């Protein structure tokens, strides 16, 4: 069962993480946050922000498939892989320095996913 769940979960996590990266880019391009029509116009006409919504929508549809066909107790923890992908995205796209404590956290998340998959 895990051999079917894992690739679908990885794709769903990539969509979630990709959506977060696109959201950050879109929010950055929209300028300083304000509750004005102008700000929201800039936000909702921004291709990165629109793409973020598409990623979230596709990820949600995939999530519906996952929880319909796999045990929730196995499926839900696999979402934590998106945290791992988010860490790598922070490094690659935003040039963030990742301290040792966070790498330990990534290791623990991955270890937990391995234990759940058994």
Order of alpha helices (4+ residues) and beta strands (2+ residues): alpha-alpha-alpha-alpha-alpha-alpha
